[in-house]
Amino acid sequence: MTEDGLIAALSVEFEAVYMYTEAVPHLSKPLRGIAADAEQAHRNLRDMVLVALNDAGKDAPAAAAGYRMPTEPTDEASSIVVISTTEDKAAQVWRAALATTTGDERRVAVEGLSAVARLAATWRRALDESPSVPAFPGRP
């Protein structure tokens, strides 16, 4: 993965963790469990990218102090919008990273895209949305 692809993936994972932190308090108890698992998955992806950057001898940027919310999470419905938008954005960033990867770097990008596609599908199933998996995750 090019350095830019790694940096973009890291940035979107920092952002996803932030978004979940803001949205979770407004979710019902059943959805909080799904959100906790998803937030941890994004933390794991963030850590995977940090390791990849380190292995490539690149400095990782720090997370931003805050991120622009797609909408202010004030209740469950608006929190779900935040989460859905976050997962879609993450899939787009990971998909874009695939275009610049080969070898082990491509494995990182495939793992990232696969993980966020699974997370989005989990949310769609929990919300009774169909289809739960788009034909091309990350495609705008």
Phi, psi and omega per residue, in radians:
M1 nan 2.412 3.089
T2 -1.184 2.813 3.118
E3 -0.981 -0.719 3.140
D4 -1.067 -0.694 3.106
G5 -1.124 -0.719 3.096
L6 -1.130 -0.756 -3.126
I7 -1.137 -0.743 3.115
A8 -1.107 -0.735 3.123
A9 -1.127 -0.738 3.113
L10 -1.099 -0.780 -3.140
S11 -1.054 -0.743 -3.123
V12 -1.211 -0.534 3.094
E13 -1.282 -0.674 3.011
F14 -1.012 -0.788 -3.121
E15 -1.117 -0.722 -3.130
A16 -1.087 -0.759 3.113
V17 -1.050 -0.765 3.119
Y18 -1.060 -0.816 -3.097
M19 -1.081 -0.759 3.110
Y20 -1.084 -0.728 3.140
T21 -1.023 -0.666 3.134
E22 -1.340 -0.589 -3.026
A23 -1.495 -0.606 -3.004
V24 -0.952 -0.741 -3.086
P25 -1.034 -0.333 -3.093
H26 -1.693 0.027 -3.123
L27 -1.570 2.676 3.037
S28 -1.215 2.817 -3.073
K29 -0.965 -0.778 3.141
P30 -1.053 -0.653 -3.125
L31 -1.369 -0.396 3.113
R32 -1.095 -0.629 3.106
G33 -1.116 -0.753 3.100
I34 -1.105 -0.749 -3.120
A35 -1.137 -0.692 3.125
A36 -1.090 -0.738 3.099
D37 -1.126 -0.713 -3.136
A38 -1.174 -0.739 3.108
E39 -1.056 -0.742 3.113
Q40 -1.116 -0.667 3.102
A41 -1.069 -0.705 3.108
H42 -1.197 -0.615 3.054
R43 -1.097 -0.703 3.114
N44 -1.137 -0.713 3.096
L45 -1.128 -0.746 3.087
R46 -0.982 -0.820 -3.126
D47 -1.132 -0.644 3.104
M48 -1.083 -0.724 3.126
V49 -1.208 -0.690 3.094
L50 -1.033 -0.727 3.099
V51 -1.122 -0.773 -3.136
A52 -1.078 -0.733 3.089
L53 -1.099 -0.776 3.126
N54 -1.060 -0.794 3.128
D55 -1.070 -0.537 3.124
A56 -1.473 -0.015 3.138
G57 1.303 0.408 -3.107
K58 -1.825 2.568 3.056
D59 -1.413 2.370 3.109
A60 -1.603 2.338 3.069
P61 -1.262 2.741 3.086
A62 -1.376 2.797 3.041
A63 -1.170 2.650 3.059
A64 -1.238 2.794 3.111
A65 -1.208 -0.442 3.131
G66 -2.881 2.968 -3.107
Y67 -2.381 2.678 3.120
R68 -1.278 2.139 3.122
M69 -1.391 2.452 3.081
P70 -1.166 -0.496 3.008
T71 -2.778 2.717 -3.132
E72 -1.316 2.149 3.125
P73 -1.342 1.842 -3.115
T74 -2.036 -0.243 3.126
D75 -2.690 -3.097 -3.084
E76 -1.106 -0.746 -3.098
A77 -1.086 -0.797 -3.128
S78 -1.229 -0.540 3.078
S79 -1.166 -0.652 3.101
I80 -1.159 -0.639 3.059
V81 -1.072 -0.773 3.119
V82 -1.041 -0.828 -3.104
I83 -1.149 -0.794 -3.136
S84 -1.066 -0.787 3.119
T85 -1.103 -0.706 3.124
T86 -1.093 -0.803 -3.125
E87 -1.154 -0.689 3.107
D88 -1.111 -0.760 3.132
K89 -1.113 -0.750 3.131
A90 -1.058 -0.753 3.130
A91 -1.090 -0.702 3.127
Q92 -1.123 -0.720 -3.138
V93 -1.172 -0.797 3.130
W94 -1.129 -0.681 3.119
R95 -1.106 -0.741 3.119
A96 -1.091 -0.600 3.135
A97 -1.130 -0.496 3.128
L98 -1.059 -0.553 -3.071
A99 -1.156 -0.313 -3.055
T100 -2.066 0.397 -3.037
T101 -2.047 2.720 2.973
T102 -2.591 2.824 3.033
G103 0.949 -2.370 -3.118
D104 -1.073 -0.558 3.127
E105 -1.150 -0.631 3.089
R106 -1.161 -0.636 3.094
R107 -1.007 -0.736 3.113
V108 -1.081 -0.794 -3.135
A109 -1.143 -0.718 3.110
V110 -1.118 -0.762 3.103
E111 -1.057 -0.731 3.128
G112 -1.113 -0.858 3.140
L113 -1.110 -0.734 3.122
S114 -1.065 -0.749 -3.118
A115 -1.119 -0.818 -3.105
V116 -1.253 -0.517 3.055
A117 -1.134 -0.712 3.083
R118 -1.116 -0.721 3.129
L119 -1.091 -0.790 3.131
A120 -1.097 -0.697 3.116
A121 -1.126 -0.688 3.103
T122 -1.053 -0.763 3.111
W123 -1.138 -0.763 -3.130
R124 -1.085 -0.699 3.097
R125 -1.151 -0.728 3.138
A126 -1.099 -0.507 -3.125
L127 -1.732 0.186 3.140
D128 0.989 0.651 3.082
E129 -1.601 2.594 3.133
S130 -2.407 2.397 -0.041
P131 -1.306 2.683 -3.136
S132 -1.383 -0.375 3.114
V133 -2.220 2.126 3.084
P134 -1.217 2.767 -3.126
A135 -1.057 -0.653 -3.108
F136 -2.302 1.505 -3.135
P137 -0.955 2.372 3.123
G138 1.512 -0.082 3.130
R139 -1.418 2.167 -3.109
P140 -1.163 nan nan
